[in-house]
Amino acid sequence: MPGEPLAPGLQRTSPASSRYHLLPPALVLLAGSLAGGIQPVGLLAGSLFVAWVFGVRALLN
């Protein structure tokens, strides 16, 4: 319900915004990998770091 308060620390997010929040960092990592600037180990480490940062941010919101 629109007027119903949420529990402390929770917020409403639209499905579209939460679905695509990892897209920009993933595209940057993919572009760097395809251009030869990121090795597979760095791609894995970067992907894990981005997922961790966005995961922690989701828990804190």
C-alpha positions as CSV (number, residue, x, y, z in Angstrom):
1,M,0.0,0.0,0.0
2,P,1.3,3.5,-0.8
3,G,0.6,5.0,2.6
4,E,1.8,2.1,4.6
5,P,5.1,2.7,6.5
6,L,8.0,0.3,5.9
7,A,10.1,-1.3,8.6
8,P,13.2,0.7,9.6
9,G,15.9,0.3,7.1
10,L,13.7,-0.9,4.2
11,Q,12.8,1.0,1.2
12,R,10.7,0.3,-1.9
13,T,12.6,-0.2,-5.2
14,S,11.2,-0.7,-8.6
15,P,11.9,-4.0,-10.2
16,A,13.6,-2.4,-13.2
17,S,16.1,-0.4,-11.1
18,S,17.1,-3.4,-9.0
19,R,17.3,-5.7,-12.0
20,Y,19.9,-3.6,-14.0
21,H,22.1,-2.1,-11.2
22,L,25.0,-4.5,-12.1
23,L,24.8,-3.8,-15.8
24,P,27.2,-0.7,-16.0
25,P,30.1,-2.3,-14.1
26,A,29.6,-5.6,-16.0
27,L,29.8,-3.8,-19.3
28,V,33.0,-1.9,-18.2
29,L,34.6,-5.2,-17.2
30,L,33.5,-6.9,-20.4
31,A,34.8,-4.1,-22.6
32,G,38.1,-4.1,-20.8
33,S,38.4,-7.8,-21.2
34,L,37.6,-7.7,-24.9
35,A,40.0,-4.9,-25.4
36,G,42.8,-7.0,-23.8
37,G,43.2,-4.7,-20.8
38,I,41.9,-7.1,-18.2
39,Q,43.1,-10.7,-17.8
40,P,40.7,-13.5,-16.8
41,V,41.8,-13.4,-13.2
42,G,41.3,-9.7,-13.0
43,L,37.9,-10.1,-14.6
44,L,36.9,-12.6,-12.0
45,A,38.2,-10.5,-9.1
46,G,36.5,-7.3,-10.5
47,S,33.2,-9.2,-10.9
48,L,33.3,-10.6,-7.4
49,F,34.2,-7.2,-6.0
50,V,31.3,-5.4,-7.8
51,A,28.9,-8.1,-6.7
52,W,30.1,-7.8,-3.1
53,V,29.8,-4.0,-3.1
54,F,26.3,-4.0,-4.5
55,G,25.3,-6.9,-2.2
56,V,26.5,-5.0,0.9
57,R,24.8,-1.9,-0.3
58,A,21.5,-3.7,-0.7
59,L,21.8,-5.0,2.9
60,L,22.5,-1.6,4.3
61,N,19.5,0.1,2.5
